[in-house]
């Protein structure tokens, strides 16, 4: 029901497993999360898009040392039409609208509450995933990004 691609915060994942089953896709040691199902690694290009799309809730839990930036995993999840539940990253909120494109949590208790809520509110979860997908396809496609890079390059001349 819930997939997490990396063991970014063992405490958050452990807390999530008390609410719903969690599948961990990671080459990392998952022994700190004994209730999570260790799935090992899968092909990021061949298998993960389907996993991101079909998983009810995709967790993005960044390492504590990463305090800014948009994780590529977040873009990938949204670009596959998956529902993204992420720890707070300020840049996510600059490009995406919380509770419209994705949902963020602030602490393990908030994570557990939101997992419970969105597992029981399927239509709302699907609407958010769809809107996040639309936002990614409109703003993060290769043509859009290349155009932005070209504009930055020409404005610097």
C-alpha positions as CSV (number, residue, x, y, z in Angstrom):
1,X,0.0,0.0,0.0
2,X,2.8,2.4,0.8
3,X,6.2,2.5,-1.0
4,X,9.3,4.2,0.1
5,X,12.3,4.2,-2.2
6,X,15.0,5.0,0.3
7,X,15.5,4.6,4.0
8,X,15.8,8.4,4.5
9,X,14.3,8.4,8.0
10,X,14.0,5.1,9.7
11,X,11.8,6.6,12.5
12,X,9.2,7.9,10.0
13,X,9.1,4.6,8.1
14,X,8.8,2.7,11.4
15,X,5.9,4.9,12.4
16,X,4.2,4.4,9.0
17,X,4.4,0.7,9.3
18,X,2.2,0.9,12.4
19,X,-0.5,2.5,10.2
20,X,-0.3,0.5,6.9
21,X,2.0,-2.0,5.2
22,X,5.2,-0.4,3.8
23,X,7.3,-1.8,1.0
24,X,10.9,-0.5,1.0
25,X,12.7,-0.4,-2.4
26,X,16.3,0.0,-1.3
27,X,19.7,-1.6,-1.4
28,X,20.2,-0.1,2.1
29,X,20.0,-2.1,5.3
30,X,16.3,-2.2,6.2
31,X,16.8,-4.0,9.6
32,X,15.9,-0.7,11.4
33,X,12.4,-1.0,9.9
34,X,11.5,-4.6,10.8
35,X,7.8,-4.3,9.9
36,X,8.5,-2.9,6.4
37,X,8.7,-5.4,3.6
38,X,12.2,-5.2,2.0
39,X,11.7,-5.3,-1.7
40,X,15.4,-4.8,-2.7
41,X,16.2,-2.8,-5.7
42,X,14.3,-2.8,-9.0
43,X,15.0,-1.1,-12.4
44,X,14.4,2.6,-11.9
45,X,13.4,3.0,-15.6
46,X,11.6,-0.3,-16.3
47,X,9.8,-1.1,-13.0
48,X,9.7,2.0,-10.7
49,X,7.3,4.0,-13.0
50,X,4.7,1.3,-12.5
51,X,5.4,1.0,-8.8
52,X,5.1,4.8,-8.4
53,X,1.8,4.8,-10.4
54,X,0.1,1.9,-8.7
55,X,1.2,2.5,-5.1
56,X,-1.4,4.2,-3.0
57,X,1.0,6.5,-1.2
58,X,4.7,7.1,-2.3
59,X,6.8,8.4,0.6
60,X,9.6,10.8,-0.1
61,X,11.7,11.0,3.0
62,X,15.0,12.9,2.4
63,X,18.1,12.5,4.5
64,X,18.3,14.9,7.4
65,X,21.4,16.4,5.8
66,X,19.4,17.5,2.7
67,X,17.7,20.7,3.7
68,X,16.9,22.1,0.3
69,X,16.1,21.3,-3.2
70,X,13.6,19.2,-5.0
71,X,14.4,15.5,-4.9
72,X,14.4,13.9,-8.4
73,X,12.3,11.1,-6.8
74,X,9.5,13.6,-6.1
75,X,9.4,14.7,-9.7
76,X,9.6,11.0,-10.8
77,X,6.7,10.0,-8.6
78,X,4.5,12.9,-9.7
79,X,5.5,12.3,-13.4
80,X,4.3,8.8,-13.1
81,X,0.9,9.9,-11.8
82,X,1.7,8.7,-8.2
83,X,0.5,10.2,-5.0
84,X,3.4,11.9,-3.2
85,X,3.6,12.3,0.5
86,X,6.9,14.0,1.3
87,X,8.7,15.6,4.2
88,X,8.7,19.4,4.0
89,X,11.2,20.8,1.5
90,X,10.7,24.6,0.8
91,X,11.5,24.3,-2.9
92,X,8.7,21.8,-3.4
93,X,6.3,24.5,-2.3
94,X,7.8,26.9,-4.8
95,X,6.9,24.7,-7.8
96,X,4.0,22.7,-6.5
97,X,0.9,23.5,-4.4
98,X,0.7,21.5,-1.2
99,X,-2.6,19.5,-0.9
100,X,-3.2,20.1,-4.6
101,X,-0.2,18.6,-6.3
102,X,1.3,16.7,-3.4
103,X,1.1,16.5,0.4
104,X,3.8,17.0,2.9
105,X,4.2,16.0,6.6
106,X,6.1,17.8,9.3
107,X,6.8,15.0,11.8
108,X,6.2,11.3,12.4
109,X,2.8,11.9,14.0
110,X,1.7,14.1,11.1
111,X,2.9,11.4,8.7
112,X,0.8,8.7,10.4
113,X,-2.3,10.9,10.4
114,X,-1.9,11.7,6.7
115,X,-1.3,8.1,5.7
116,X,-4.4,7.1,7.6
117,X,-6.4,10.0,6.1
118,X,-5.4,9.5,2.4
119,X,-5.7,5.7,2.5
120,X,-9.4,6.2,3.4
121,X,-10.0,9.1,1.0
122,X,-9.2,7.5,-2.4
123,X,-10.9,10.1,-4.6
124,X,-9.0,13.0,-3.0
125,X,-5.7,11.0,-3.2
126,X,-6.3,10.3,-6.9
127,X,-7.2,13.9,-7.6
128,X,-4.0,15.2,-6.0
129,X,-1.9,12.6,-7.9
130,X,-3.6,13.6,-11.1
131,X,-3.0,17.3,-10.5
132,X,0.6,16.7,-9.6
133,X,1.0,14.8,-12.8
134,X,-0.5,17.7,-14.8
135,X,1.8,20.2,-13.1
136,X,4.9,18.1,-13.8
137,X,4.0,17.5,-17.5
138,X,3.3,21.3,-17.9
139,X,6.4,22.6,-16.1
140,X,9.1,20.0,-16.1
141,X,9.1,18.4,-19.5
142,X,12.4,18.4,-21.5
143,X,11.2,21.1,-23.9
144,X,10.2,23.4,-21.1
145,X,13.4,22.8,-19.2
146,X,15.7,23.3,-22.2
147,X,13.8,26.5,-23.0
148,X,14.4,27.8,-19.4
149,X,18.1,26.9,-19.7
150,X,18.4,28.7,-23.0
151,X,16.7,31.8,-21.5
152,X,19.1,31.8,-18.5
153,X,22.1,31.3,-20.8
154,X,21.1,34.2,-23.2
155,X,20.2,36.5,-20.3
156,X,23.7,36.0,-18.8
157,X,25.4,37.1,-22.0
